[in-house]
Amino acid sequence: MRVPGYLRFLIAAFALTGGMALLGAWPTERLGGAGAIPAMIAGCATGLLAAALGAIPIALAASRPPAARLQAALLAIGLRFLAVLVLGLAVAESGWFARRPLVTWVGLCYAALLVLESRYAMRAAGAGGVDRAPGSSRAVSS
């Protein structure tokens, strides 16, 4: 497991989520009232936790062969979607938060963190090296 890469991903995900929440707090409160802010925080936390869970297979497969890294990336997509679905439904059905801002922020954080996780997966896939023909910059197809 590449712990430094995963920790960098978590720090970047936390910073991105925090920045989004800071930028979105005023419009969220303006459009949804005071009850929208706790829903925004819960939506951001749901998206962040799902991204953290989804990135675990990528971190575990960083030193494996390319086929295993591809399988890990596919597993990460499914795990992340399942996590956000289960967590999002649980939080929405709890009745503790306003649903509209909650669902909006889960979606916003999911989309933003998906970009970050894709970059992390691409870097982790490249960390193991790509099979190249000697003296060539082109990858060898198997």
TIRO-2110 file (N, C-alpha, C; in Angstrom, 1 decimal):
// TIRO-2110
0.9, -1.2, 0.0, N, 1, A
0.0, 0.0, 0.0, CA, 1, A
0.9, 1.2, 0.0, C, 1, A
0.6, 2.2, -0.9, N, 2, A
1.3, 3.4, -0.9, CA, 2, A
0.7, 4.4, 0.0, C, 2, A
1.1, 4.4, 1.2, N, 3, A
0.5, 5.3, 2.3, CA, 3, A
0.7, 6.7, 2.0, C, 3, A
1.9, 7.2, 1.6, N, 4, A
2.1, 8.6, 1.4, CA, 4, A
1.2, 9.2, 0.3, C, 4, A
1.0, 8.4, -0.8, N, 5, A
0.1, 8.8, -1.9, CA, 5, A
-1.3, 8.9, -1.4, C, 5, A
-1.8, 7.9, -0.6, N, 6, A
-3.1, 7.9, -0.1, CA, 6, A
-3.3, 9.1, 0.9, C, 6, A
-2.3, 9.3, 1.7, N, 7, A
-2.5, 10.5, 2.6, CA, 7, A
-2.5, 11.8, 1.9, C, 7, A
-1.7, 11.9, 0.8, N, 8, A
-1.8, 13.1, 0.0, CA, 8, A
-3.2, 13.3, -0.6, C, 8, A
-3.7, 12.2, -1.1, N, 9, A
-5.1, 12.2, -1.6, CA, 9, A
-6.1, 12.7, -0.6, C, 9, A
-6.0, 12.1, 0.6, N, 10, A
-6.9, 12.5, 1.7, CA, 10, A
-6.8, 14.0, 2.1, C, 10, A
-5.6, 14.4, 2.1, N, 11, A
-5.4, 15.9, 2.5, CA, 11, A
-6.0, 16.7, 1.4, C, 11, A
-5.7, 16.4, 0.1, N, 12, A
-6.3, 17.2, -1.0, CA, 12, A
-7.8, 17.1, -1.0, C, 12, A
-8.3, 15.9, -0.7, N, 13, A
-9.8, 15.8, -0.7, CA, 13, A
-10.4, 16.6, 0.4, C, 13, A
-9.8, 16.6, 1.6, N, 14, A
-10.3, 17.4, 2.7, CA, 14, A
-10.2, 18.9, 2.4, C, 14, A
-9.1, 19.3, 1.8, N, 15, A
-8.9, 20.7, 1.4, CA, 15, A
-10.0, 21.1, 0.4, C, 15, A
-10.2, 20.3, -0.6, N, 16, A
-11.1, 20.6, -1.7, CA, 16, A
-12.5, 20.7, -1.1, C, 16, A
-12.9, 19.7, -0.3, N, 17, A
-14.2, 19.7, 0.3, CA, 17, A
-14.4, 20.9, 1.2, C, 17, A
-13.4, 21.3, 2.0, N, 18, A
-13.5, 22.4, 2.9, CA, 18, A
-13.6, 23.7, 2.1, C, 18, A
-12.8, 23.8, 1.0, N, 19, A
-12.9, 25.0, 0.2, CA, 19, A
-14.3, 25.1, -0.5, C, 19, A
-14.8, 24.0, -0.9, N, 20, A
-16.2, 24.1, -1.5, CA, 20, A
-17.2, 24.5, -0.5, C, 20, A
-17.1, 24.0, 0.8, N, 21, A
-18.0, 24.3, 1.8, CA, 21, A
-17.9, 25.8, 2.2, C, 21, A
-16.7, 26.3, 2.2, N, 22, A
-16.5, 27.7, 2.5, CA, 22, A
-17.1, 28.6, 1.5, C, 22, A
-16.9, 28.3, 0.2, N, 23, A
-17.4, 29.1, -0.9, CA, 23, A
-18.9, 28.9, -1.0, C, 23, A
-19.4, 27.8, -0.6, N, 24, A
-20.9, 27.5, -0.8, CA, 24, A
-21.7, 27.8, 0.4, C, 24, A
-21.1, 28.2, 1.5, N, 25, A
-21.9, 28.4, 2.7, CA, 25, A
-22.9, 29.6, 2.6, C, 25, A
-22.4, 30.7, 2.1, N, 26, A
-23.3, 31.8, 1.9, CA, 26, A
-24.5, 31.6, 1.0, C, 26, A
-24.2, 31.1, -0.3, N, 27, A
-25.4, 30.8, -1.1, CA, 27, A
-26.3, 29.7, -0.6, C, 27, A
-25.7, 28.8, 0.1, N, 28, A
-26.6, 27.7, 0.6, CA, 28, A
-27.5, 28.2, 1.7, C, 28, A
-27.0, 29.1, 2.6, N, 29, A
-27.8, 29.6, 3.6, CA, 29, A
-28.8, 30.6, 3.0, C, 29, A
-28.4, 31.3, 2.0, N, 30, A
-29.3, 32.3, 1.4, CA, 30, A
-30.5, 31.6, 0.7, C, 30, A
-30.2, 30.5, 0.0, N, 31, A
-31.2, 29.8, -0.7, CA, 31, A
-32.0, 28.8, 0.2, C, 31, A
-31.4, 28.2, 1.2, N, 32, A
-32.1, 27.2, 1.9, CA, 32, A
-32.3, 27.5, 3.4, C, 32, A
-31.9, 28.7, 3.9, N, 33, A
-32.1, 29.1, 5.2, CA, 33, A
-31.1, 28.5, 6.2, C, 33, A
-31.3, 28.7, 7.4, N, 34, A
-30.3, 28.3, 8.4, CA, 34, A
-30.1, 26.8, 8.5, C, 34, A
-31.2, 26.0, 8.2, N, 35, A
-31.2, 24.6, 8.3, CA, 35, A
-30.4, 23.9, 7.1, C, 35, A
-30.0, 24.7, 6.2, N, 36, A
-29.3, 24.2, 5.0, CA, 36, A
-27.8, 24.0, 5.3, C, 36, A
-27.3, 24.7, 6.2, N, 37, A
-25.9, 24.6, 6.5, CA, 37, A
-25.5, 23.3, 7.2, C, 37, A
-26.2, 22.8, 8.2, N, 38, A
-25.9, 21.4, 8.6, CA, 38, A
-26.1, 20.4, 7.5, C, 38, A
-27.1, 20.6, 6.6, N, 39, A
-27.3, 19.6, 5.5, CA, 39, A
-26.1, 19.7, 4.6, C, 39, A
-25.5, 20.9, 4.4, N, 40, A
-24.4, 21.0, 3.5, CA, 40, A
-23.2, 20.3, 4.1, C, 40, A
-23.0, 20.5, 5.4, N, 41, A
-21.8, 19.8, 6.1, CA, 41, A
-22.0, 18.3, 6.0, C, 41, A
-23.2, 17.8, 6.2, N, 42, A
-23.5, 16.4, 6.2, CA, 42, A
-23.3, 15.8, 4.7, C, 42, A
-23.7, 16.6, 3.7, N, 43, A
-23.5, 16.2, 2.3, CA, 43, A
-22.0, 16.2, 2.0, C, 43, A
-21.3, 17.2, 2.4, N, 44, A
-19.8, 17.2, 2.2, CA, 44, A
-19.1, 16.0, 2.9, C, 44, A
-19.5, 15.7, 4.1, N, 45, A
-18.9, 14.6, 4.9, CA, 45, A
-19.2, 13.3, 4.2, C, 45, A
-20.4, 13.2, 3.7, N, 46, A
-20.8, 11.9, 3.0, CA, 46, A
-19.9, 11.7, 1.7, C, 46, A
-19.8, 12.8, 0.9, N, 47, A
-19.0, 12.7, -0.3, CA, 47, A
-17.5, 12.4, 0.1, C, 47, A
-17.0, 13.1, 1.1, N, 48, A
-15.6, 12.9, 1.5, CA, 48, A
-15.3, 11.5, 2.0, C, 48, A
-16.2, 10.9, 2.8, N, 49, A
-16.1, 9.6, 3.3, CA, 49, A
-16.1, 8.6, 2.2, C, 49, A
-17.0, 8.8, 1.3, N, 50, A
-17.2, 7.8, 0.1, CA, 50, A
-15.9, 7.9, -0.7, C, 50, A
-15.3, 9.1, -0.9, N, 51, A
-14.1, 9.2, -1.7, CA, 51, A
-12.9, 8.5, -1.0, C, 51, A
-12.9, 8.7, 0.3, N, 52, A
-11.8, 8.0, 1.1, CA, 52, A
-11.9, 6.5, 1.0, C, 52, A
-13.1, 6.0, 1.1, N, 53, A
-13.3, 4.5, 1.0, CA, 53, A
-13.0, 4.1, -0.4, C, 53, A
-13.4, 4.8, -1.4, N, 54, A
-13.2, 4.4, -2.8, CA, 54, A
-11.7, 4.4, -3.2, C, 54, A
-10.9, 5.2, -2.6, N, 55, A
-9.5, 5.3, -3.0, CA, 55, A
-8.7, 4.2, -2.3, C, 55, A
-9.2, 3.5, -1.4, N, 56, A
-8.4, 2.4, -0.7, CA, 56, A
-8.0, 1.3, -1.7, C, 56, A
-8.8, 0.8, -2.6, N, 57, A
-8.3, -0.2, -3.6, CA, 57, A
-7.2, 0.3, -4.4, C, 57, A
-7.3, 1.6, -4.8, N, 58, A
-6.2, 2.1, -5.6, CA, 58, A
-4.9, 2.2, -4.9, C, 58, A
-5.0, 2.5, -3.6, N, 59, A
-3.7, 2.6, -2.8, CA, 59, A
-3.2, 1.2, -2.6, C, 59, A
-4.1, 0.2, -2.4, N, 60, A
-3.6, -1.2, -2.1, CA, 60, A
-3.0, -1.8, -3.4, C, 60, A
-3.4, -1.4, -4.5, N, 61, A
-2.9, -2.0, -5.8, CA, 61, A
-1.8, -1.2, -6.4, C, 61, A
-1.2, -0.2, -5.8, N, 62, A
-0.2, 0.7, -6.4, CA, 62, A
1.0, -0.1, -6.9, C, 62, A
1.4, -1.1, -6.1, N, 63, A
2.7, -1.8, -6.5, CA, 63, A
2.4, -3.1, -7.2, C, 63, A
1.2, -3.3, -7.7, N, 64, A
0.8, -4.5, -8.4, CA, 64, A
1.0, -4.4, -9.9, C, 64, A
0.8, -5.4, -10.6, N, 65, A
0.9, -5.3, -12.1, CA, 65, A
-0.2, -4.5, -12.7, C, 65, A
0.0, -4.0, -13.9, N, 66, A
-1.0, -3.1, -14.5, CA, 66, A
-2.5, -3.7, -14.5, C, 66, A
-2.6, -4.9, -14.8, N, 67, A
-4.0, -5.5, -14.8, CA, 67, A
-4.6, -5.4, -13.5, C, 67, A
-3.9, -5.6, -12.4, N, 68, A
-4.4, -5.5, -11.1, CA, 68, A
-4.8, -4.1, -10.7, C, 68, A
-4.0, -3.2, -11.2, N, 69, A
-4.3, -1.7, -10.9, CA, 69, A
-5.5, -1.3, -11.7, C, 69, A
-5.8, -1.8, -12.9, N, 70, A
-7.0, -1.5, -13.6, CA, 70, A
-8.2, -2.1, -12.8, C, 70, A
-8.1, -3.3, -12.4, N, 71, A
-9.2, -3.9, -11.6, CA, 71, A
-9.4, -3.1, -10.3, C, 71, A
-8.4, -2.7, -9.7, N, 72, A
-8.5, -1.9, -8.5, CA, 72, A
-9.3, -0.5, -8.8, C, 72, A
-9.0, 0.1, -9.9, N, 73, A
-9.6, 1.3, -10.3, CA, 73, A
-11.1, 1.0, -10.5, C, 73, A
-11.5, -0.1, -11.2, N, 74, A
-12.9, -0.4, -11.4, CA, 74, A
-13.6, -0.7, -10.1, C, 74, A
-12.9, -1.4, -9.2, N, 75, A
-13.4, -1.7, -7.8, CA, 75, A
-13.6, -0.4, -7.1, C, 75, A
-12.7, 0.5, -7.2, N, 76, A
-12.8, 1.8, -6.5, CA, 76, A
-14.1, 2.6, -7.0, C, 76, A
-14.4, 2.5, -8.3, N, 77, A
-15.6, 3.2, -8.8, CA, 77, A
-16.8, 2.6, -8.1, C, 77, A
-16.9, 1.3, -8.1, N, 78, A
-18.1, 0.7, -7.6, CA, 78, A
-18.2, 0.9, -6.1, C, 78, A
-17.1, 0.8, -5.4, N, 79, A
-17.1, 1.0, -3.9, CA, 79, A
-17.5, 2.4, -3.5, C, 79, A
-17.0, 3.3, -4.3, N, 80, A
-17.3, 4.7, -4.0, CA, 80, A
-18.8, 5.0, -4.3, C, 80, A
-19.3, 4.5, -5.4, N, 81, A
-20.7, 4.7, -5.7, CA, 81, A
-21.6, 4.0, -4.6, C, 81, A
-21.2, 2.8, -4.2, N, 82, A
-22.0, 2.1, -3.2, CA, 82, A
-22.0, 2.9, -1.9, C, 82, A
-20.8, 3.4, -1.5, N, 83, A
-20.6, 4.1, -0.2, CA, 83, A
-21.5, 5.4, -0.2, C, 83, A
-21.4, 6.1, -1.3, N, 84, A
-22.2, 7.4, -1.3, CA, 84, A
-23.7, 7.1, -1.4, C, 84, A
-24.1, 6.0, -2.0, N, 85, A
-25.5, 5.6, -2.1, CA, 85, A
-26.0, 5.2, -0.7, C, 85, A
-25.3, 4.4, 0.0, N, 86, A
-25.7, 3.9, 1.3, CA, 86, A
-25.6, 5.0, 2.3, C, 86, A
-24.5, 5.7, 2.3, N, 87, A
-24.4, 6.8, 3.3, CA, 87, A
-25.4, 7.9, 3.0, C, 87, A
-25.5, 8.3, 1.8, N, 88, A
-26.5, 9.4, 1.4, CA, 88, A
-27.9, 9.0, 1.7, C, 88, A
-28.3, 7.8, 1.4, N, 89, A
-29.7, 7.4, 1.8, CA, 89, A
-29.9, 7.3, 3.3, C, 89, A
-28.9, 6.8, 4.0, N, 90, A
-29.0, 6.8, 5.5, CA, 90, A
-29.1, 8.2, 6.1, C, 90, A
-28.3, 9.1, 5.6, N, 91, A
-28.4, 10.4, 6.2, CA, 91, A
-29.7, 11.1, 5.7, C, 91, A
-30.1, 10.9, 4.5, N, 92, A
-31.3, 11.6, 4.0, CA, 92, A
-32.5, 11.0, 4.8, C, 92, A
-32.6, 9.7, 5.0, N, 93, A
-33.7, 9.1, 5.7, CA, 93, A
-33.7, 9.3, 7.2, C, 93, A
-32.6, 9.8, 7.7, N, 94, A
-32.6, 10.0, 9.2, CA, 94, A
-33.5, 11.2, 9.6, C, 94, A
-33.8, 12.1, 8.7, N, 95, A
-34.7, 13.2, 9.0, CA, 95, A
-34.0, 14.3, 9.7, C, 95, A
-32.8, 14.2, 10.0, N, 96, A
-32.0, 15.3, 10.7, CA, 96, A
-31.7, 16.5, 9.9, C, 96, A
-31.7, 16.3, 8.6, N, 97, A
-31.2, 17.4, 7.7, CA, 97, A
-32.2, 17.7, 6.6, C, 97, A
-32.2, 18.9, 6.1, N, 98, A
-33.0, 19.3, 5.0, CA, 98, A
-32.6, 18.5, 3.8, C, 98, A
-33.5, 17.9, 3.1, N, 99, A
-33.1, 17.0, 2.0, CA, 99, A
-32.5, 17.6, 0.8, C, 99, A
-33.1, 18.7, 0.3, N, 100, A
-32.7, 19.4, -0.9, CA, 100, A
-31.2, 19.8, -0.8, C, 100, A
-30.8, 20.6, 0.2, N, 101, A
-29.4, 21.0, 0.2, CA, 101, A
-28.5, 19.8, 0.5, C, 101, A
-29.0, 18.8, 1.2, N, 102, A
-28.2, 17.6, 1.5, CA, 102, A
-27.8, 16.9, 0.2, C, 102, A
-28.8, 16.6, -0.6, N, 103, A
-28.7, 15.9, -1.9, CA, 103, A
-27.8, 16.7, -2.8, C, 103, A
-28.0, 18.0, -2.9, N, 104, A
-27.3, 18.9, -3.7, CA, 104, A
-25.8, 18.8, -3.4, C, 104, A
-25.5, 18.9, -2.1, N, 105, A
-24.1, 18.9, -1.7, CA, 105, A
-23.4, 17.5, -1.8, C, 105, A
-24.2, 16.5, -1.6, N, 106, A
-23.6, 15.1, -1.9, CA, 106, A
-23.2, 15.0, -3.3, C, 106, A
-24.1, 15.5, -4.2, N, 107, A
-23.8, 15.5, -5.7, CA, 107, A
-22.6, 16.4, -6.0, C, 107, A
-22.6, 17.6, -5.5, N, 108, A
-21.4, 18.5, -5.8, CA, 108, A
-20.1, 17.9, -5.3, C, 108, A
-20.1, 17.4, -4.1, N, 109, A
-18.9, 16.8, -3.6, CA, 109, A
-18.5, 15.5, -4.3, C, 109, A
-19.5, 14.7, -4.7, N, 110, A
-19.2, 13.5, -5.4, CA, 110, A
-18.5, 13.8, -6.7, C, 110, A
-19.0, 14.8, -7.4, N, 111, A
-18.5, 15.2, -8.7, CA, 111, A
-17.1, 15.8, -8.6, C, 111, A
-16.9, 16.7, -7.7, N, 112, A
-15.6, 17.3, -7.5, CA, 112, A
-14.5, 16.3, -7.0, C, 112, A
-14.9, 15.5, -6.1, N, 113, A
-13.9, 14.5, -5.6, CA, 113, A
-13.7, 13.4, -6.6, C, 113, A
-14.6, 13.2, -7.5, N, 114, A
-14.4, 12.2, -8.6, CA, 114, A
-13.2, 12.6, -9.5, C, 114, A
-13.2, 13.9, -9.8, N, 115, A
-12.0, 14.4, -10.6, CA, 115, A
-10.7, 14.2, -9.8, C, 115, A
-10.7, 14.5, -8.5, N, 116, A
-9.5, 14.3, -7.7, CA, 116, A
-9.1, 12.8, -7.6, C, 116, A
-10.1, 12.0, -7.4, N, 117, A
-9.8, 10.6, -7.3, CA, 117, A
-9.3, 10.0, -8.7, C, 117, A
-9.8, 10.5, -9.8, N, 118, A
-9.4, 10.1, -11.1, CA, 118, A
-7.9, 10.4, -11.3, C, 118, A
-7.5, 11.6, -10.9, N, 119, A
-6.1, 12.0, -10.9, CA, 119, A
-5.3, 11.1, -10.1, C, 119, A
-5.7, 10.8, -8.9, N, 120, A
-5.0, 9.9, -8.0, CA, 120, A
-4.8, 8.6, -8.6, C, 120, A
-5.9, 8.0, -9.2, N, 121, A
-5.8, 6.7, -9.8, CA, 121, A
-4.8, 6.7, -11.0, C, 121, A
-4.8, 7.8, -11.8, N, 122, A
-3.9, 7.9, -12.9, CA, 122, A
-2.4, 7.9, -12.4, C, 122, A
-2.2, 8.7, -11.3, N, 123, A
-0.9, 8.8, -10.8, CA, 123, A
-0.4, 7.4, -10.2, C, 123, A
-1.3, 6.8, -9.5, N, 124, A
-1.0, 5.5, -8.9, CA, 124, A
-0.8, 4.4, -10.0, C, 124, A
-1.5, 4.5, -11.1, N, 125, A
-1.3, 3.6, -12.2, CA, 125, A
0.1, 3.8, -12.9, C, 125, A
0.5, 5.0, -12.9, N, 126, A
1.8, 5.4, -13.5, CA, 126, A
2.9, 5.1, -12.6, C, 126, A
2.7, 5.0, -11.3, N, 127, A
3.7, 4.8, -10.3, CA, 127, A
4.4, 3.4, -10.5, C, 127, A
3.6, 2.4, -10.9, N, 128, A
4.2, 1.1, -11.1, CA, 128, A
5.0, 1.0, -12.4, C, 128, A
4.9, 2.0, -13.2, N, 129, A
5.6, 1.9, -14.5, CA, 129, A
4.8, 1.4, -15.6, C, 129, A
5.0, 1.8, -16.8, N, 130, A
4.3, 1.3, -18.0, CA, 130, A
5.3, 0.5, -18.8, C, 130, A
4.9, -0.7, -19.3, N, 131, A
5.7, -1.5, -20.1, CA, 131, A
6.0, -0.8, -21.4, C, 131, A
7.2, -0.5, -21.8, N, 132, A
7.6, 0.2, -23.0, CA, 132, A
8.6, -0.6, -23.7, C, 132, A
8.6, -0.4, -25.0, N, 133, A
9.6, -1.0, -25.9, CA, 133, A
10.9, -0.3, -25.6, C, 133, A
12.0, -1.1, -25.7, N, 134, A
13.3, -0.4, -25.4, CA, 134, A
13.6, 0.7, -26.4, C, 134, A
14.0, 1.9, -25.9, N, 135, A
14.3, 3.0, -26.8, CA, 135, A
13.0, 3.7, -27.3, C, 135, A
11.9, 3.4, -26.9, N, 136, A
10.6, 3.9, -27.4, CA, 136, A
9.9, 4.6, -26.3, C, 136, A
9.1, 5.6, -26.7, N, 137, A
8.2, 6.3, -25.7, CA, 137, A
6.8, 5.7, -25.8, C, 137, A
6.6, 4.7, -26.6, N, 138, A
5.3, 4.1, -26.8, CA, 138, A
5.1, 2.9, -25.9, C, 138, A
4.0, 2.7, -25.3, N, 139, A
3.7, 1.6, -24.5, CA, 139, A
3.6, 0.3, -25.4, C, 139, A
4.0, -0.8, -24.8, N, 140, A
3.9, -2.1, -25.5, CA, 140, A
2.5, -2.6, -25.3, C, 140, A
1.8, -3.0, -26.3, N, 141, A
0.5, -3.6, -26.1, CA, 141, A
0.7, -5.1, -25.9, C, 141, A
-0.2, -5.6, -25.0, N, 142, A
-0.1, -7.0, -24.7, CA, 142, A
-1.2, -7.8, -25.4, C, 142, A
END
